[in-house]
Amino acid sequence: MLKVATIECPFDKTPGVAGARRGLPRLVGEVRYATRTRAGLLRHPSWHRLHRELASDNIS
């Protein structure tokens, strides 16, 4: 984690999580979720799969 650690938050609104660590994206994964909350957060998110064929620089 130390090699990819960063202090910049990738989100417009910084989540208020104490002790959170951030790393530069190197892998692309797919997360499924039931719906979004009124605040725009994911409700019941769960990991689905890793996309090895996609590069993190090509994702917007």
Secondary structure, DSSP 8 states (H G I E B T S, - for coil): -TTTEESS-SSSS----TT--EE-----EEEE-SEE-TTS-EES-EEEEE-TTS-GGG--
